């Protein structure tokens, strides 16, 4: 198949009604863009309480810039890639859940310093899931693991929590002595499957 552009392939898939042809296009899409990855979604929580005037919105934007600056080297440190940054969210991928968890824990720790410097009570909420996704490098990604990680990070996680979905829990190789892993009932209800919260013993409450 000569076509090897994601947008063109999706367009062709959308407008093709013949089952055999559509199936062939779908296989090509997964062949070229399908990857097994651990997805990390980070949300900066506390925006609504901290953006009530012109000064605070500028302070909040400053925090976003500092968080983004901190995120890039930590994601790279654990051999991950930043997919995109949108508003107060950061989206990244890693080869293993362990890498995603370590990067998330380091980012939560780094956020403490930024929060103290800026004087704003803005904290990180992190969601992680592992599985097959469609991945357009450093541009975008799609799939159930992306949806699950987004739900955990943006809707379910409390401040400074790193929530790990069922696919990532199953693929998690282990954890260091300074990790604590506990069940997260709200996350489990949200995804209708096992979700755990990972924290470092040294992380401040």
C-alpha positions as CSV (number, residue, x, y, z in Angstrom):
1,X,0.0,0.0,0.0
2,X,1.6,3.3,-1.1
3,X,-0.3,5.4,1.4
4,X,1.7,5.7,4.6
5,X,0.3,8.8,6.3
6,X,-1.8,8.5,9.4
7,X,-4.4,11.2,8.4
8,X,-4.7,9.7,4.9
9,X,-5.1,6.2,6.3
10,X,-7.8,7.2,8.8
11,X,-9.6,9.1,6.1
12,X,-9.5,6.1,3.8
13,X,-10.7,3.9,6.6
14,X,-13.5,6.2,7.5
15,X,-14.8,6.4,3.9
16,X,-14.3,2.7,3.0
17,X,-17.4,0.6,3.4
18,X,-16.1,-2.7,1.9
19,X,-15.2,-4.9,4.9
20,X,-12.2,-6.5,3.3
21,X,-10.7,-3.2,2.2
22,X,-11.4,-1.6,5.5
23,X,-9.8,-4.5,7.4
24,X,-6.7,-4.2,5.2
25,X,-6.4,-0.5,5.9
26,X,-6.9,-1.1,9.6
27,X,-4.1,-3.8,9.7
28,X,-1.8,-1.3,7.9
29,X,-2.5,1.4,10.5
30,X,-1.7,-0.9,13.4
31,X,1.3,-2.3,11.6
32,X,2.8,1.2,11.1
33,X,1.6,3.0,14.2
34,X,0.8,0.3,16.7
35,X,3.1,0.2,19.8
36,X,2.9,-1.4,23.2
37,X,3.7,1.4,25.6
38,X,3.1,2.7,29.2
39,X,1.2,5.9,29.1
40,X,1.6,8.7,31.7
41,X,-0.9,11.5,31.9
42,X,-0.2,14.3,34.3
43,X,-2.7,17.0,35.3
44,X,-2.0,20.1,37.3
45,X,-4.8,20.4,39.8
46,X,-5.9,23.5,41.7
47,X,-6.2,25.7,38.7
48,X,-9.8,26.8,39.4
49,X,-9.0,28.0,42.9
50,X,-5.8,29.8,41.8
51,X,-7.0,31.6,38.6
52,X,-9.5,34.1,39.9
53,X,-7.6,37.3,38.8
54,X,-5.1,38.6,36.3
55,X,-2.1,38.2,38.7
56,X,-3.0,34.6,39.6
57,X,-3.5,33.5,36.0
58,X,0.0,34.7,35.2
59,X,1.4,33.0,38.3
60,X,-0.4,29.8,37.2
61,X,1.1,30.1,33.7
62,X,4.5,30.5,35.2
63,X,4.0,27.3,37.2
64,X,3.0,25.5,34.0
65,X,6.2,26.6,32.3
66,X,8.3,25.4,35.2
67,X,6.4,22.1,35.4
68,X,7.0,21.5,31.7
69,X,10.7,22.4,32.0
70,X,11.0,19.9,34.9
71,X,9.0,17.2,33.0
72,X,11.1,16.9,29.9
73,X,14.4,15.9,31.5
74,X,12.8,13.5,33.9
75,X,10.8,11.8,31.2
76,X,14.0,11.5,29.1
77,X,15.9,10.2,32.2
78,X,13.7,7.2,32.3
79,X,13.9,6.7,28.5
80,X,10.4,8.1,27.8
81,X,9.1,10.5,25.2
82,X,6.9,13.6,25.6
83,X,4.0,13.1,23.3
84,X,2.5,16.5,23.8
85,X,1.8,19.2,26.4
86,X,-1.7,20.8,26.4
87,X,-2.6,23.5,28.8
88,X,-1.8,22.1,32.3
89,X,-1.5,18.5,31.1
90,X,1.6,16.5,30.1
91,X,1.3,13.3,28.0
92,X,4.3,10.9,27.8
93,X,5.0,7.3,26.9
94,X,7.5,4.7,28.2
95,X,8.5,1.2,27.3
96,X,7.6,-0.1,30.8
97,X,5.3,0.8,33.7
98,X,8.3,0.9,36.0
99,X,9.8,3.8,34.0
100,X,6.5,5.7,34.0
101,X,6.1,5.3,37.7
102,X,9.6,6.4,38.5
103,X,9.2,9.5,36.3
104,X,5.9,10.3,37.9
105,X,7.2,10.0,41.4
106,X,10.2,12.2,40.6
107,X,7.9,14.8,39.1
108,X,5.7,14.8,42.2
109,X,8.8,15.5,44.2
110,X,10.0,18.2,41.9
111,X,6.6,19.9,42.1
112,X,7.1,20.5,45.8
113,X,10.0,22.9,45.1
114,X,8.1,24.7,42.4
115,X,5.0,25.0,44.5
116,X,7.0,26.5,47.4
117,X,8.9,28.9,45.1
118,X,5.7,30.2,43.4
119,X,3.5,30.2,46.6
120,X,0.6,28.4,44.8
121,X,-1.0,25.2,46.1
122,X,-0.9,23.5,42.7
123,X,-0.3,19.8,42.7
124,X,0.2,16.9,40.3
125,X,-2.3,14.2,39.6
126,X,-0.9,11.3,37.6
127,X,-2.4,8.3,35.8
128,X,-0.6,5.4,34.2
129,X,-1.7,2.5,32.0
130,X,0.0,0.0,29.8
131,X,-1.0,-1.6,26.5
132,X,-1.3,-1.3,22.8
133,X,-1.8,2.2,21.4
134,X,-1.6,4.0,18.1
135,X,1.4,6.3,18.5
136,X,2.4,9.2,16.3
137,X,5.8,10.1,17.7
138,X,5.9,13.4,19.5
139,X,2.5,14.3,18.1
140,X,-0.4,12.3,19.4
141,X,-1.6,8.9,20.6
142,X,-4.8,6.9,20.8
143,X,-6.1,3.8,22.4
144,X,-7.7,2.4,25.6
145,X,-4.5,2.8,27.7
146,X,-4.5,6.5,26.7
147,X,-8.2,6.8,27.8
148,X,-7.6,5.0,31.0
149,X,-4.5,6.9,32.0
150,X,-6.3,10.2,31.2
151,X,-9.3,9.3,33.3
152,X,-7.0,8.3,36.2
153,X,-4.8,11.4,36.0
154,X,-7.5,14.0,35.2
155,X,-10.6,12.7,36.9
156,X,-9.8,10.3,39.7
157,X,-6.3,11.0,41.2
158,X,-6.1,13.2,44.2
159,X,-3.3,15.7,44.7
160,X,0.2,14.1,44.5
161,X,-1.3,10.7,43.7
162,X,0.2,8.3,41.1
163,X,-2.5,5.9,40.0
164,X,-1.6,2.8,38.1
165,X,-4.2,1.0,35.9
166,X,-4.8,-2.8,35.6
167,X,-2.7,-3.2,32.5
168,X,0.3,-1.5,34.0
169,X,-0.2,-3.3,37.4
170,X,0.1,-6.6,35.5
171,X,3.2,-5.5,33.7
172,X,4.9,-3.8,36.7
173,X,8.2,-5.6,37.3
174,X,8.5,-4.6,40.9
175,X,9.2,-1.6,43.1
176,X,12.0,-0.3,45.2
177,X,12.1,-0.4,48.9
178,X,10.9,3.2,49.1
179,X,7.7,2.6,47.2
180,X,4.3,1.8,48.8
181,X,1.6,0.3,46.7
182,X,-2.0,0.4,48.0
183,X,-5.3,-0.4,46.4
184,X,-7.3,2.7,45.2
185,X,-11.0,2.0,45.5
186,X,-12.2,5.1,43.5
187,X,-9.8,4.2,40.6
188,X,-10.9,0.6,40.7
189,X,-14.6,1.7,40.5
190,X,-13.8,4.1,37.6
191,X,-12.0,1.5,35.5
192,X,-14.0,-1.5,36.8
193,X,-10.7,-3.3,37.4
194,X,-7.7,-3.2,39.8
195,X,-6.1,0.2,40.3
196,X,-3.3,1.0,42.8
197,X,-1.7,4.1,44.2
198,X,2.1,4.2,44.2
199,X,3.9,6.6,46.6
200,X,7.3,7.1,48.0
201,X,7.9,6.7,51.7
202,X,9.7,10.0,51.7
203,X,7.0,12.0,49.9
204,X,5.5,14.6,52.1
205,X,1.8,14.3,52.9
